[in-house]
Amino acid sequence: MARTVPIDRLGAEIERVLEEYSTEVTDDMKDAVKEVTKAGQRAVSQGARAAFGGTGRYARGWRSKVETERLGAEGVIYNATVPGLPHLLEFGHAKRGGGRVSGRAHIAPVEDKIVREFERKVRALIT
């Protein structure tokens, strides 16, 4: 429904509408970050199970958290049980007696999928 606004209050009314829109989009983006982060945590855990066979400490140790701020949110997925191990397994490492262990990419594919999913959700929110 259209509202009539006097010309002297037009700027304030436009500012109010844009602030309302911004608040709605920010809240929806925070929800999208929470959803995608949780889905990413489950996917990384399943990828670790598939890549390394089993349900050991490494596969069970994946956690996620979302840190919200006034204008946005940041999702973090990490391994709580063995924090340094994901980097070594993803990128490989030197062996103690010499030589090298090749890495197994099990985090990067999930990251790409999460980024695409988040972008899709944000585009849907804005349009």
C-alpha positions in Angstrom: 0.0 0.0 0.0 1.4 3.4 -1.0 1.9 6.1 1.6 1.9 9.8 1.0 4.9 11.5 2.4 5.5 15.3 2.4 8.5 16.4 0.4 10.3 17.8 3.5 10.3 14.3 5.1 11.1 12.3 2.0 14.8 11.9 2.9 14.0 10.6 6.3 11.4 8.2 5.0 13.9 6.8 2.4 16.5 6.4 5.1 14.0 4.6 7.3 13.0 2.2 4.5 16.6 1.4 3.6 17.5 0.8 7.3 14.6 -1.6 7.6 15.7 -3.4 4.5 19.3 -3.6 5.7 18.2 -5.0 9.0 16.1 -7.7 7.4 18.9 -8.7 5.0 21.5 -8.8 7.7 19.3 -11.0 9.9 18.6 -13.3 7.0 22.3 -13.5 6.2 23.1 -14.4 9.8 20.6 -17.3 9.5 22.2 -18.3 6.2 25.7 -18.4 7.8 24.4 -20.5 10.6 22.7 -23.0 8.2 25.7 -23.3 5.8 28.2 -23.6 8.7 26.3 -26.4 10.3 25.9 -28.2 7.0 29.6 -27.7 6.3 30.6 -29.2 9.7 28.5 -32.3 8.9 30.0 -32.6 5.4 33.6 -32.2 6.6 33.0 -34.9 9.2 31.6 -37.3 6.6 34.4 -36.5 4.3 37.0 -37.3 7.0 35.2 -40.6 7.6 35.3 -41.4 3.9 38.9 -40.3 3.3 40.4 -41.9 6.3 38.0 -44.8 7.0 36.3 -44.9 10.3 34.8 -42.8 13.0 37.8 -42.1 15.1 38.7 -39.0 17.1 39.5 -37.0 14.0 36.2 -37.6 12.3 34.2 -37.0 15.5 36.1 -33.9 16.5 34.6 -31.5 13.9 32.8 -28.5 15.5 31.3 -25.3 14.1 30.6 -21.9 15.7 29.1 -18.7 14.4 30.3 -15.4 15.7 27.7 -12.7 15.1 28.3 -9.0 15.0 26.1 -6.1 14.4 26.4 -6.1 10.6 27.1 -9.7 9.9 28.3 -13.1 11.0 31.3 -15.3 10.5 31.1 -19.1 10.6 34.1 -21.2 11.6 34.5 -25.0 11.2 37.4 -26.5 13.2 38.6 -29.8 14.7 38.4 -29.6 18.5 40.0 -33.0 19.3 43.2 -32.7 17.2 43.5 -29.1 16.1 46.8 -29.3 14.1 46.0 -32.5 12.2 43.6 -31.2 9.5 46.3 -29.0 8.0 48.8 -31.9 7.9 46.3 -34.3 6.4 45.0 -31.8 3.8 48.4 -30.5 2.5 50.8 -33.3 3.4 53.8 -33.2 5.6 57.4 -34.4 6.0 58.1 -37.7 7.6 60.4 -38.1 10.5 62.9 -40.4 8.8 62.8 -38.4 5.5 60.4 -38.3 2.6 57.0 -36.8 2.4 53.4 -37.8 3.0 51.1 -36.6 0.3 48.0 -34.7 1.3 44.4 -35.9 0.9 42.0 -33.1 0.0 39.0 -33.6 2.1 38.4 -30.0 3.4 38.8 -28.0 0.2 36.0 -29.6 -1.7 33.6 -29.0 1.2 34.8 -25.4 1.4 34.0 -24.8 -2.3 30.6 -26.3 -1.9 29.8 -24.2 1.2 30.9 -21.0 -0.5 28.7 -21.7 -3.5 25.8 -22.6 -1.3 26.2 -19.4 0.8 26.4 -17.3 -2.4 23.2 -18.9 -3.7 21.4 -18.2 -0.5 22.5 -14.6 -0.3 21.5 -14.0 -3.9 18.1 -15.4 -3.2 17.8 -13.2 -0.1 18.7 -10.0 -1.9 16.4 -10.5 -4.9 
